[in-house]
Amino acid sequence: MIEKSETFLEKIHECNQHKLRLSKAKRHLEKIMPLNEKNYKNLDDISMGFIDQLIFRFSKLQDTMGDKLFSSFLVLTGEDIKKMTFIDRLNRLEELAIINKNEWITLRTYRNDIAHEYSFNQDEVVASINIIYEISDQLIVIYDLFIEYCKNKLEFMK
């Protein structure tokens, strides 16, 4: 169990780094958000770098939470997840009042939209960036609430 708890803590550290960088990108971008097609075309390299960071860190935070933290938490609390699909895991987390499954799926949909955005239509790209900027706070709140829940339930986090 010690090895599993250490791995869990390592993933929390990773998520904390994603959250920190995501928040930094948001702070830098707040002066220019929301974007429109005109100001998007005129962004300097630094601002474009922060947009890339925003998208990357949002994606990494959600991926690490969904792929690593949620599963690890369930194992640490005695759940047998070997035969559980991802939706089953989300359902179980929702039963425990940790997350709202539909909210998580919506965030995931937007994350997938921006991750696969190869559109030549800049309006679509700009709209996706604006959405990720807006919903990133929601992801951070979910993460923070998850960590608080873990601190109350997992002895090694107290």
N, C-alpha and C positions, 0 to 999 in steps of 0.2 A: 504493500500500500504506500510505502514511503516513496518508491520510485514513481508511482502514479501521481502522488501529490506534488513531487518535484517537477514532473512534466507539466502538470496543471499550472503550477506557479510560473514556469518558464513561458507558457502560453499567455498567461496574464501579463507578464512583463512585455511580451511581444505586442499584445493588444494595447497596452499602455503607450508604447512607442507610436503605434499607428494613431491612436487617439490624440496624442500630443502633436504629431505632425499634421494631422487633419485639422486640428484647432488652429495651428499656426497658419496653415494655408487659408482657412476661413477668415482669420483676422486680416491677413494681407489683402484678400479679395473683397472685403466688405466695402471698400471705397469704390469699387467698379461694378458691384452687383446691384440689381440683376443685369445680365448682359443683354445686348441686342446685337443684331448682325453687324451694325456699323462699328460699335466699339470693340466687338470681337475681332474684326479684321484689323483693327489698329492697335491691338495689344502688343506690348513690348515682350521681349524674351523672358524677362523676370516674371511678369504676370502669367504668361503662358506656362512657365515652369510651376507656378503655384496652382494653376488649374490642373496640370498633370498630377501634381502632388495630391490635390483634393480628390481627384478621381481614383488614383492609385491607393491612397490610404483608406478611403471609404471602402473600396473593394476588399482590400486586405483585412481591414477590421472585421467586416462582415464575414468574409471567408474563414478567418481564423476562429471567430466565435462559432459559426455554424458547423465548421468541419472538425474543430478541435475542442473548444471549451465546453460546448453543450454536451457532447458525447462523454468527455472526461468527467464532467460534473455528474452525469447520470451514473457512470460506472462507480465513481467515488461514493455515491449515495446508495449503492447496492443494486442498481438496476442492471438487468441482463439485456444489453442492447445489440447482441450479435445478430438477432433476427429482425431487429427494428429497422424500418426504412427511415429516411430522413423526416418524412411527414409524421411517422409514428413518434419520433423523438421530439419533434415540435409539439405534437399533441400532448405528450407527457409533460413537457415543460410548461405548457399552457395549463394542464391540470394542476400543476404545482404553483400556479399563479406567478410564474417567472417571466413569461413573455406572452404576447398576444400573437398567435400563429398567423392570423391574416395580416397583421401589421408587418411581421417579419417577411412574409411572402411578397407583400407589396414592395418593401424595401429591396428585396432580392430581384424583383422584376425590373425596377429602375436601375439597379446595379448592372444587371445583364444588358439592358438597353444601351447604357453608356459604354460598357465594355466591348460591345460588338458594333459600335457606331462607326461605320465607314462611309457614311452618307456624304455625298457631294453637296447636299442641301444644308447650307450653313444654319438655316433656321432650326432644323432638327438638332444639330449639334449644340447650338446655343440653348435651345429649350432643355436638352438633356443636362447640360452643365448647370443651368439654373435650378433644375429639379434636384440634382445631387447636392448642390450648395444648400438648398432649403431643408432637405430631409436628413442631412448629415447630423444635425442636432438631435433628431429623433433616434438615430442609431447610437449616438453617444449616450443619450438618456437610457436606452435599453441596456447598453453595456454597464453603465454605472449602477443601475438597479440590479442587474445580474450579479455584479461584484458584491453589492451590499447583501443580497440574498445568500451568496456563498459564505460571506463572513459570519452570517448568523447560523448557517447549517454545517459548515465544515470546521471541525475543531482546529485543524492546523492553520486556518486563516484568522483565528481570533487573536 
